Amino acid sequence: MTSFESVTLEVDDITAAERFYTAIGLDTRLRLRASQAPTAGFRGFTLSLTVSQPSTVTAFFDAALDAGATALKPAAKSFWGYGGVVRSPDGTIWKIATSAKKDTGPATRRIDQMVLLLGAADVVATKRFYVGHGLTVAKSFGRKYVEFAAIPSSPVKLALYGRRALAKDAGVPEDGSGSHRLVLGGTAGDFADPDGFAWEAASPAPAP
């Protein structure tokens, strides 16, 4: 089975990005690479952190703002739970959320799940493409959402969402052009998917 094993963000300033992701506790889950590839507007993806309770959402949200992020959607209650959206200094959009509506204990900085959501022009076609490259579907909801199976050692899950719906969920306009500033690492080698997201052969994680 083909596996998805790493996420590399391409950033203008490696030092500043390292400082930000260390401050919010994500430095061991991401890779960073220097790049000044032109990009404008929505980059076509978001990264989501699922946590256990509202106070933990608030802890991550506030830490991100303190480290230089910009709030796109303030942390707030909704019919599905509690959450908010920020844009990091490097331009990556992060959603931090929980399905719980009440706290059951003190706030922590524990992440239950991290998900990379790729905005697809055609979710069904992109799903078919990835299945053809050896990924296994774990969940599928027609043309709306697809989640792929992850190996236990992967720090992040991969999922597909309609591009327009993903931009709306993030609170940004759908329009965007240029580089995604994102590289996915896996065991299927080097290729690009139908929406232009680049994959490369996964390399061993850097030593801590």
C-alpha positions as CSV (number, residue, x, y, z in Angstrom):
1,M,0.0,0.0,0.0
2,T,1.2,3.5,-0.9
3,S,1.6,5.6,2.2
4,F,1.5,9.3,2.9
5,E,4.4,10.1,5.3
6,S,5.3,13.8,5.4
7,V,4.2,17.4,4.8
8,T,6.7,20.0,3.7
9,L,5.8,23.7,3.8
10,E,7.7,26.0,1.5
11,V,8.4,29.3,3.3
12,D,10.2,32.6,2.7
13,D,12.0,32.7,6.0
14,I,13.0,29.3,7.5
15,T,14.1,30.8,10.8
16,A,10.9,32.7,11.4
17,A,8.8,29.6,10.4
18,E,10.8,27.4,12.7
19,R,10.2,29.9,15.6
20,F,6.4,29.9,14.9
21,Y,5.9,26.2,14.7
22,T,8.1,25.5,17.7
23,A,6.0,28.0,19.7
24,I,2.8,26.2,19.0
25,G,4.2,22.7,19.3
26,L,4.1,21.6,15.6
27,D,7.8,21.5,14.8
28,T,8.0,17.7,15.0
29,R,5.1,17.2,12.7
30,L,6.1,19.4,9.7
31,R,9.1,19.9,7.4
32,L,10.1,23.3,6.2
33,R,11.9,24.3,3.0
34,A,13.0,27.7,1.8
35,S,11.2,28.9,-1.3
36,Q,10.1,32.2,-2.9
37,A,7.9,30.7,-5.5
38,P,5.2,33.2,-6.5
39,T,1.7,32.5,-4.9
40,A,-1.4,34.6,-4.5
41,G,-4.7,34.2,-2.7
42,F,-5.9,30.8,-1.5
43,R,-3.3,28.1,-1.9
44,G,-5.8,25.4,-2.2
45,F,-5.3,23.5,1.1
46,T,-5.7,23.8,4.9
47,L,-4.2,22.0,7.8
48,S,-6.5,21.0,10.7
49,L,-5.8,20.2,14.3
50,T,-8.5,18.2,16.1
51,V,-8.2,18.4,19.9
52,S,-10.3,17.2,22.8
53,Q,-12.1,20.2,24.2
54,P,-12.7,24.0,23.8
55,S,-10.1,25.1,26.3
56,T,-7.4,23.2,24.3
57,V,-8.6,24.9,21.1
58,T,-8.2,28.3,22.9
59,A,-4.8,27.3,24.1
60,F,-3.5,26.6,20.6
61,F,-5.4,29.5,19.0
62,D,-3.9,32.0,21.5
63,A,-0.4,30.5,21.2
64,A,-0.7,30.9,17.4
65,L,-1.8,34.5,17.6
66,D,1.0,35.3,20.2
67,A,3.5,33.8,17.8
68,G,2.4,36.0,14.9
69,A,-0.6,34.3,13.2
70,T,-3.6,36.2,12.0
71,A,-7.2,35.2,12.9
72,L,-9.4,34.4,10.0
73,K,-12.3,33.1,12.1
74,P,-12.1,33.7,15.8
75,A,-12.5,30.7,18.1
76,A,-16.2,30.3,18.8
77,K,-19.0,27.8,19.4
78,S,-21.0,26.3,16.5
79,F,-23.5,23.6,16.0
80,W,-20.7,21.0,15.5
81,G,-18.5,22.1,18.4
82,Y,-15.9,24.8,18.9
83,G,-13.1,26.1,16.8
84,G,-11.4,28.8,14.8
85,V,-9.1,29.4,11.9
86,V,-5.7,31.3,11.7
87,R,-3.2,32.1,9.0
88,S,0.4,31.5,10.1
89,P,3.1,34.1,9.2
90,D,4.2,31.9,6.3
91,G,0.7,32.0,4.8
92,T,-0.5,28.5,5.7
93,I,-4.2,28.3,6.9
94,W,-4.8,26.3,10.1
95,K,-8.1,25.2,11.5
96,I,-8.2,24.3,15.2
97,A,-11.3,22.6,16.4
98,T,-13.1,20.1,18.7
99,S,-16.5,18.4,18.5
100,A,-16.8,18.7,22.2
101,K,-18.9,21.7,23.4
102,K,-17.8,21.6,27.1
103,D,-14.5,21.1,28.9
104,T,-14.0,17.9,30.9
105,G,-10.6,18.9,32.4
106,P,-7.8,21.4,32.3
107,A,-6.5,22.7,28.9
108,T,-3.7,20.8,27.4
109,R,-1.5,21.1,24.2
110,R,-2.3,17.6,23.0
111,I,-3.3,17.1,19.4
112,D,-5.6,14.2,18.7
113,Q,-5.4,14.4,15.0
114,M,-3.8,16.5,12.3
115,V,-5.3,16.5,8.8
116,L,-4.1,17.9,5.5
117,L,-7.1,18.9,3.5
118,L,-6.5,19.3,-0.3
119,G,-9.0,21.4,-2.1
120,A,-10.0,19.5,-5.3
121,A,-11.7,20.8,-8.3
122,D,-13.3,17.4,-8.7
123,V,-13.2,15.3,-5.6
124,V,-14.2,12.1,-7.4
125,A,-11.6,12.4,-10.1
126,T,-8.8,13.2,-7.6
127,K,-9.9,10.3,-5.4
128,R,-9.7,8.0,-8.5
129,F,-6.2,9.4,-9.2
130,Y,-4.9,8.7,-5.7
131,V,-6.4,5.2,-5.6
132,G,-4.6,4.6,-8.9
133,H,-1.4,5.6,-7.2
134,G,-1.9,3.1,-4.4
135,L,-3.6,5.0,-1.6
136,T,-6.4,3.3,0.3
137,V,-9.7,5.1,1.0
138,A,-10.7,5.1,4.7
139,K,-13.8,7.3,4.4
140,S,-15.7,8.7,1.4
141,F,-18.8,10.9,1.2
142,G,-19.5,11.2,-2.5
143,R,-18.3,14.3,-4.1
144,K,-17.8,16.2,-0.8
145,Y,-15.1,14.5,1.2
146,V,-12.6,11.7,1.0
147,E,-10.1,10.5,3.7
148,F,-7.3,8.2,3.0
149,A,-5.9,5.5,5.3
150,A,-2.7,6.5,7.2
151,I,0.1,4.4,8.5
152,P,0.5,4.5,12.3
153,S,3.8,6.4,12.1
154,S,2.4,9.2,9.9
155,P,2.0,12.5,11.8
156,V,-0.8,13.6,9.6
157,K,-3.8,12.2,7.7
158,L,-4.6,13.1,4.1
159,A,-8.1,14.1,2.9
160,L,-9.8,15.7,-0.1
161,Y,-12.5,18.4,0.1
162,G,-14.1,20.5,-2.7
163,R,-11.9,23.6,-3.2
164,R,-14.8,26.1,-2.9
165,A,-16.2,24.4,0.2
166,L,-12.7,24.3,1.7
167,A,-12.1,28.1,1.1
168,K,-15.5,28.8,2.6
169,D,-14.7,26.7,5.7
170,A,-11.4,28.6,6.1
171,G,-13.1,32.0,5.7
172,V,-11.2,33.1,2.6
173,P,-12.1,33.8,-1.0
174,E,-11.7,30.8,-3.3
175,D,-9.5,32.5,-5.9
176,G,-5.7,31.8,-5.9
177,S,-2.9,31.2,-8.2
178,G,0.8,30.2,-8.4
179,S,2.5,27.7,-6.2
180,H,0.7,25.8,-3.4
181,R,3.9,26.1,-1.4
182,L,3.3,22.5,-0.2
183,V,5.1,19.2,-1.0
184,L,3.7,15.9,0.1
185,G,6.1,13.0,0.8
186,G,5.1,9.3,0.2
187,T,6.2,6.0,-1.1
188,A,4.8,6.4,-4.6
189,G,7.6,8.5,-5.9
190,D,7.5,11.9,-7.7
191,F,4.3,13.1,-9.4
192,A,1.7,15.9,-9.3
193,D,-2.0,15.3,-8.7
194,P,-4.8,16.8,-10.9
195,D,-4.9,20.0,-8.8
196,G,-1.2,20.6,-9.1
197,F,-0.1,19.3,-5.6
198,A,3.4,18.0,-5.8
199,W,4.6,14.7,-4.3
200,E,8.1,13.4,-3.8
201,A,9.6,10.2,-2.5
202,A,9.6,10.4,1.2
203,S,13.0,10.7,2.9
204,P,13.8,9.8,6.5
205,A,12.7,12.3,9.1
206,P,15.5,14.6,10.3
207,A,17.0,13.8,13.6
208,P,15.5,15.8,16.6
